[in-house]
């Protein structure tokens, strides 16, 4: 489910290959098709949760610990989910825009490098050197 946000946010995988979006104080994971799970760490988690609840009215507390909490956010549209990710401080994917001349220069450079690699792999032709 988090793959739909891959263009806008960084999606990482844990040791079980579950996708997660890192954010300012923890991470966001897919709880269901229409809900994001949020795990955040803070010195005063109840205070952080209350601040986030004012910014995200649909946020529901699932578990409160001494230094962390888990909350769920139900969303109905992709825009609501993106707004929630921004509020939670999800790490955004950096965009790189290049001029057309720079794109062509890099393509030509890649072609040259690939041709050199192929020449090295094939080795000297015509027998033993």
N, CA and C of each residue as an Amber inpcrd file, in Angstrom:
protein
   387
   0.8230000  -1.1910000   0.0000000   0.0000000   0.0000000   0.0000000
   0.8670000   1.2550000   0.0000000   2.0090000   1.2170000   0.6710000
   2.8700000   2.4040000   0.7290000   3.5800000   2.6730000  -0.5960000
   3.5610000   1.7080000  -1.5180000   4.2290000   1.9030000  -2.7920000
   3.6180000   3.0660000  -3.5770000   2.3500000   3.3900000  -3.3180000
   1.7160000   4.5070000  -4.0170000   2.3100000   5.8580000  -3.6050000
   3.0320000   5.8930000  -2.4800000   3.6460000   7.1340000  -2.0180000
   5.1370000   7.1880000  -2.3520000   5.6380000   6.1920000  -3.0670000
   7.0650000   6.0900000  -3.3620000   7.5870000   7.2740000  -4.1780000
   6.7510000   7.8730000  -5.0170000   7.1960000   9.0080000  -5.8290000
   7.4340000  10.2620000  -4.9900000   6.7240000  10.3930000  -3.8670000
   6.8110000  11.5950000  -3.0470000   7.6510000  11.4230000  -1.7860000
   7.6850000  10.2200000  -1.2360000   8.3520000   9.9800000   0.0440000
   9.3190000   8.8090000  -0.0600000  10.2940000   8.7730000   0.8180000
  11.2420000   7.6740000   0.8680000  10.5580000   6.4780000   1.5170000
  10.6100000   5.3360000   0.8660000  10.0530000   4.1020000   1.4160000
  11.2170000   3.1510000   1.6680000  11.3770000   2.7200000   2.8970000
  12.4300000   1.7750000   3.2740000  11.7880000   0.4620000   3.6860000
  12.5950000  -0.5870000   3.7290000  12.1040000  -1.9010000   4.1140000
  12.8610000  -2.3820000   5.3380000  12.1280000  -2.9710000   6.2930000
  12.7810000  -3.5020000   7.4850000  13.2920000  -4.9130000   7.2030000
  13.8000000  -5.5920000   8.2320000  14.3820000  -6.9200000   8.0410000
  13.3560000  -7.9690000   7.6010000  12.0780000  -7.7180000   7.8210000
  11.0270000  -8.6190000   7.3510000  10.4720000  -8.2040000   5.9920000
  11.1080000  -7.2140000   5.3630000  10.7290000  -6.6750000   4.0490000
   9.3760000  -5.9740000   4.0770000   8.9970000  -5.4480000   5.2470000
   7.7840000  -4.6450000   5.3500000   8.1230000  -3.2000000   5.0160000
   7.3410000  -2.5480000   4.1420000   7.6540000  -1.1580000   3.7880000
   7.3020000  -0.1950000   4.9160000   8.1720000   0.7870000   5.1130000
   7.9500000   1.8300000   6.1180000   8.4450000   3.1560000   5.5540000
   7.7770000   4.2220000   5.9500000   8.2130000   5.5680000   5.5700000
   8.8130000   6.2100000   6.8130000  10.1220000   6.4830000   6.8060000
  10.7160000   7.1300000   7.9770000  10.1970000   8.5520000   8.1310000
  10.0150000   8.9800000   9.3770000   9.5740000  10.3460000   9.6370000
  10.3890000  10.9290000  10.7870000  10.0560000  12.1330000  11.1820000
  10.8550000  12.8970000  12.1260000  11.1810000  12.1380000  13.4100000
  10.2150000  11.4840000  14.0160000  10.4360000  10.8320000  15.3120000
  10.1750000   9.3310000  15.2860000   9.9790000   8.7480000  14.1380000
   9.6810000   7.3190000  14.0680000   9.4520000   6.8870000  12.6410000
   8.3540000   6.1790000  12.4090000   8.0450000   5.7360000  11.0530000
   6.5390000   5.5420000  10.8930000   6.1360000   5.4740000   9.6340000
   4.7420000   5.2560000   9.2580000   4.6910000   3.9390000   8.5010000
   3.6870000   3.1280000   8.7750000   3.5320000   1.8530000   8.0920000
   2.0800000   1.6880000   7.6600000   1.8560000   0.7370000   6.7680000
   0.5000000   0.4680000   6.2920000  -0.1880000  -0.4590000   7.2820000
  -1.2670000   0.0030000   7.8700000  -2.0350000  -0.8210000   8.7950000
  -3.1260000  -1.5950000   8.0450000  -3.7300000  -0.9430000   7.0740000
  -4.7100000  -1.5840000   6.1920000  -4.7310000  -0.7770000   4.9000000
  -5.6590000  -1.0930000   4.0180000  -5.7260000  -0.3860000   2.7370000
  -6.1200000   1.0790000   2.9020000  -6.8020000   1.4110000   4.0060000
  -7.2450000   2.7890000   4.2080000  -6.7750000   3.3660000   5.5370000
  -5.7470000   2.7640000   6.1330000  -5.2560000   3.2760000   7.4200000
  -3.7330000   3.2160000   7.4700000  -3.1550000   4.2860000   7.9920000
  -1.7190000   4.3370000   8.2290000  -1.4690000   4.1360000   9.7160000
  -0.4920000   3.3170000  10.0250000  -0.0510000   3.1600000  11.4030000
   1.1330000   4.0780000  11.6320000   1.1870000   4.6890000  12.8020000
   2.2530000   5.6530000  13.1130000   2.9180000   5.2140000  14.4060000
   4.2370000   5.0150000  14.3590000   5.0030000   4.7290000  15.5730000
   5.9510000   5.9050000  15.7710000   5.8050000   6.6020000  16.8940000
   6.6440000   7.7670000  17.1810000   7.2370000   7.6420000  18.5700000
   8.4440000   8.1620000  18.6890000   9.1580000   8.1630000  19.9570000
   9.2760000   9.6060000  20.4440000   9.0160000   9.8140000  21.7300000
   9.0920000  11.1640000  22.2950000   9.2660000  11.0600000  23.8040000
   9.8230000  12.1070000  24.4090000   9.9620000  12.1130000  25.8700000
   8.6100000  12.1740000  26.5620000   7.6990000  12.9450000  25.9780000
   6.3430000  13.0630000  26.5270000   5.3590000  12.6920000  25.4160000
   5.1480000  11.3980000  25.2100000   4.3400000  10.9620000  24.0670000
   2.9020000  11.4520000  24.0910000   2.3010000  11.5650000  25.2920000
   0.9060000  12.0240000  25.3390000   0.7820000  13.4600000  24.8540000
   1.7860000  14.2680000  25.1150000   1.7660000  15.6640000  24.6580000
   1.9280000  15.7360000  23.1390000   2.8650000  14.9560000  22.6110000
   3.0760000  14.9270000  21.1580000   1.8140000  14.4330000  20.4590000
   1.1890000  13.3940000  21.0140000  -0.0420000  12.8770000  20.4100000
  -1.1300000  13.9460000  20.3940000  -1.3050000  14.6800000  21.4910000
  -2.3430000  15.7110000  21.5470000  -2.0880000  16.8190000  20.5300000
  -0.8320000  17.1830000  20.3380000  -0.5080000  18.1980000  19.3280000
  -0.8330000  17.6780000  17.9320000  -0.4460000  16.4310000  17.6530000
  -0.7340000  15.8530000  16.3380000  -2.2300000  15.6790000  16.1150000
  -2.9690000  15.3680000  17.1660000  -4.4210000  15.1750000  17.0400000
  -5.1210000  16.4740000  16.6400000  -4.5960000  17.6240000  17.0910000
  -5.1960000  18.8910000  16.6700000  -4.9440000  19.1450000  15.1820000
  -3.8050000  18.6470000  14.6680000  -3.4920000  18.8410000  13.2470000
  -4.1110000  17.7710000  12.3600000  -4.3100000  16.5780000  12.9180000
  -4.9070000  15.4590000  12.1890000  -6.0910000  14.9260000  12.9830000
  -7.2930000  15.4400000  12.7470000  -8.4500000  15.0480000  13.5590000
  -8.7720000  13.5580000  13.5140000  -8.3940000  12.8570000  12.4660000
  -8.7130000  11.4360000  12.3640000  -7.7300000  10.5270000  13.0870000
  -6.7410000  11.0800000  13.7410000  -5.7220000  10.2790000  14.4220000
  -6.2900000   9.6570000  15.6930000  -6.0950000   8.3430000  15.8490000
  -6.6060000   7.6260000  17.0200000  -5.4460000   6.9280000  17.7210000
  -5.3950000   7.0360000  19.0160000  -4.3480000   6.4040000  19.8030000
  -4.6180000   4.9140000  19.9120000  -3.6140000   4.1050000  19.5890000
  -3.7550000   2.6550000  19.6950000  -3.0040000   2.1280000  20.9120000
  -1.8250000   2.7090000  21.1900000  -1.0360000   2.2470000  22.3220000
  -0.1490000   3.3870000  22.7970000  -0.0820000   3.5710000  24.1110000
   0.7290000   4.6370000  24.6990000   1.7440000   4.0110000  25.6380000
   3.0180000   4.3140000  25.4110000   4.0770000   3.8000000  26.2640000
   4.7610000   4.9350000  27.0060000   5.8440000   4.6150000  27.7060000
   6.5760000   5.6310000  28.4530000   7.2810000   6.6190000  27.5330000
   7.8420000   6.1120000  26.4470000   8.6040000   6.9580000  25.5350000
   8.1410000   6.8890000  24.0890000   7.0770000   6.1580000  23.8190000
   6.6010000   6.0420000  22.4460000   5.0950000   5.8080000  22.4320000
   4.5260000   5.9560000  21.2360000   3.1090000   5.6340000  21.0740000
   2.8550000   5.1530000  19.6600000   1.7600000   4.4320000  19.5190000
   1.3020000   3.9690000  18.2140000  -0.0850000   4.5570000  18.0030000
  -0.2750000   5.1410000  16.8360000  -1.5680000   5.7370000  16.4950000
  -1.9720000   5.2640000  15.1040000  -3.2500000   5.3570000  14.8190000
  -3.7930000   4.9870000  13.5120000  -4.4630000   6.1950000  12.8920000
  -4.2850000   6.3350000  11.5790000  -4.9220000   7.4330000  10.8600000
  -5.7000000   6.8480000   9.6960000  -7.0250000   6.9690000   9.7400000
  -7.8960000   6.5180000   8.6540000  -7.9570000   7.6100000   7.5870000
  -7.8040000   7.2290000   6.3240000  -7.9070000   8.2120000   5.2440000
  -8.7970000   7.6560000   4.1430000  -9.4150000   8.5730000   3.4070000
 -10.2910000   8.1440000   2.3140000  -9.7200000   8.5250000   0.9460000
  -8.8670000   9.5370000   0.9030000  -8.2470000   9.9290000  -0.3670000
  -6.7350000   9.9640000  -0.2090000  -6.0680000   9.8880000  -1.3260000
  -4.5970000   9.9330000  -1.3210000  -4.1010000  11.2750000  -0.7830000
  -4.8150000  12.3560000  -1.0690000  -4.4180000  13.6810000  -0.6140000
  -4.4400000  13.7710000   0.9160000  -5.4440000  13.1330000   1.5460000
  -5.4960000  13.1120000   3.0100000  -4.2790000  12.3870000   3.5820000
  -3.9040000  11.2830000   2.9510000  -2.7460000  10.5240000   3.4260000
  -1.4600000  11.3330000   3.2460000  -1.3220000  12.0240000   2.1280000
  -0.1220000  12.8450000   1.8980000  -0.0610000  13.9850000   2.9040000
  -1.1930000  14.6130000   3.2060000  -1.2290000  15.6670000   4.2250000
  -0.7840000  15.1200000   5.5790000  -1.2700000  13.9260000   5.9330000
  -0.8820000  13.3110000   7.2060000   0.6180000  13.0260000   7.2280000
   1.1560000  12.5210000   6.1320000   2.5890000  12.2330000   6.0720000
   3.4230000  13.5000000   6.2220000   2.9560000  14.5910000   5.6220000
   3.6690000  15.8630000   5.7600000   3.6350000  16.3580000   7.2060000
   2.4730000  16.2690000   7.8550000   2.3440000  16.7090000   9.2480000
   3.2480000  15.8760000  10.1570000   3.3480000  14.5800000   9.8740000
   4.1750000  13.6910000  10.6810000   5.6660000  13.8440000  10.4080000
   6.0150000  14.6370000   9.4220000   7.4210000  14.8750000   9.1100000
   8.0590000  13.7360000   8.3430000   7.2870000  13.0770000   7.4810000
   7.8260000  11.9830000   6.6720000   8.9260000  12.5190000   5.7600000
   9.9560000  11.6980000   5.5860000  11.0960000  12.1120000   4.7700000
  10.7070000  12.1040000   3.2980000  10.8560000  13.2540000   2.6700000
  10.4460000  13.4200000   1.2780000  11.5610000  12.9960000   0.3300000
  11.1590000  12.5090000  -0.8210000  12.1150000  12.1330000  -1.8510000
  12.5980000  13.4120000  -2.5350000  13.8890000  13.4970000  -2.7260000
  14.4600000  14.6810000  -3.3700000  14.2630000  14.5770000  -4.8750000
  13.8810000  15.6730000  -5.4610000  13.6700000  15.7390000  -6.9070000
  14.8990000  16.3560000  -7.5630000  15.2880000  15.7830000  -8.6750000
  16.4170000  16.2980000  -9.4300000  15.9120000  16.6940000 -10.8030000
  16.0260000  17.9650000 -11.1300000  15.6230000  18.4210000 -12.4500000
  16.8650000  18.8700000 -13.1960000  17.0090000  18.3750000 -14.3970000
  18.1730000  18.6820000 -15.2180000  17.7400000  19.3600000 -16.5130000
  18.6300000  20.1820000 -17.0260000  18.3960000  20.8030000 -18.3250000
  18.5120000  19.7220000 -19.4030000  17.8260000  19.8860000 -20.5260000
  17.9000000  18.8720000 -21.5930000  19.3300000  18.6040000 -22.0740000
  20.1680000  19.6360000 -22.0870000  21.5610000  19.4610000 -22.5230000
  22.3160000  18.5610000 -21.5390000  22.0440000  18.7290000 -20.2530000
  22.7160000  17.9160000 -19.2310000  22.2610000  16.4650000 -19.3110000
  20.9780000  16.2510000 -19.5930000  20.4640000  14.8920000 -19.7510000
  21.1650000  14.2080000 -20.9250000  21.2740000  14.8980000 -22.0320000
  21.9230000  14.3200000 -23.2080000  23.4090000  14.0570000 -22.9550000
  24.0610000  14.9620000 -22.2380000  25.4880000  14.7730000 -21.9200000
  25.6750000  13.5300000 -21.0550000  24.7970000  13.3330000 -20.0750000
  24.9020000  12.1610000 -19.2040000  24.5840000  10.8670000 -19.9530000
  23.6400000  10.9180000 -20.8880000  23.3410000   9.7300000 -21.6960000
  24.5440000   9.3380000 -22.5460000  25.1640000  10.3280000 -23.1470000
  26.3430000  10.0590000 -23.9760000  27.4800000   9.4970000 -23.1230000
  27.6670000  10.0280000 -21.9450000  28.6950000   9.5310000 -21.0380000
  28.4080000   8.0790000 -20.6430000  27.1590000   7.7530000 -20.3900000
  26.7840000   6.3790000 -20.0410000  27.0310000   5.4400000 -21.2210000
  26.7380000   5.8860000 -22.4340000  27.0010000   5.0590000 -23.6230000
  28.4820000   4.7610000 -23.7540000  29.3220000   5.7770000 -23.5470000
  30.7820000   5.5830000 -23.6320000  31.2700000   4.5890000 -22.5880000
  30.7950000   4.7360000 -21.3680000  31.2140000   3.8430000 -20.2860000
  30.7740000   2.4120000 -20.5760000  29.5410000   2.2310000 -21.0540000
  29.0620000   0.8900000 -21.3900000  29.8680000   0.2730000 -22.5230000
  30.2320000   1.0700000 -23.5230000  31.0440000   0.5610000 -24.6300000
  32.4260000   0.1380000 -24.1290000  33.0150000   0.9060000 -23.2200000
  34.3220000   0.5420000 -22.6510000  34.2230000  -0.7440000 -21.8370000
  33.1630000  -0.9100000 -21.0850000  32.9780000  -2.1400000 -20.2920000
  32.8410000  -3.3620000 -21.1940000  32.0730000  -3.2250000 -22.2650000
  31.9000000  -4.3410000 -23.1920000  33.2220000  -4.6990000 -23.8490000
  34.0130000  -3.6860000 -24.1960000  35.3080000  -3.9390000 -24.8240000
  36.2430000  -4.6720000 -23.8570000  36.2200000  -4.3060000 -22.5770000
  37.0620000  -4.9810000 -21.5770000  36.6090000  -6.4190000 -21.3670000
  35.2980000  -6.6470000 -21.3520000  34.7740000  -7.9900000 -21.1050000
  35.0820000  -8.9430000 -22.2610000  35.0470000  -8.4400000 -23.4780000
  35.2920000  -9.3050000 -24.6240000  36.7780000  -9.6310000 -24.7460000
  37.6540000  -8.7960000 -24.2080000  39.0950000  -9.0560000 -24.2260000
  39.6840000  -8.8760000 -25.6110000  40.9790000  -9.1420000 -25.7520000
  41.6290000  -8.9830000 -27.0770000  41.1280000 -10.0530000 -28.0360000
  40.8290000  -9.6290000 -29.2130000  40.3150000 -10.5560000 -30.2150000
  41.4680000 -11.1120000 -31.0550000  41.2810000 -12.2860000 -31.5280000
  42.2790000 -12.8570000 -32.4450000  43.3120000 -13.7130000 -31.7730000
  43.0950000 -14.1700000 -30.5650000  44.0250000 -15.1250000 -29.9810000
  44.6630000 -14.6210000 -28.7230000  45.8170000 -15.2510000 -28.3980000
  46.5090000 -14.9900000 -27.1550000  47.4030000 -13.7700000 -27.3240000
  47.4100000 -12.9170000 -26.3140000  48.2080000 -11.6900000 -26.4020000
  49.6280000 -11.9280000 -25.9540000
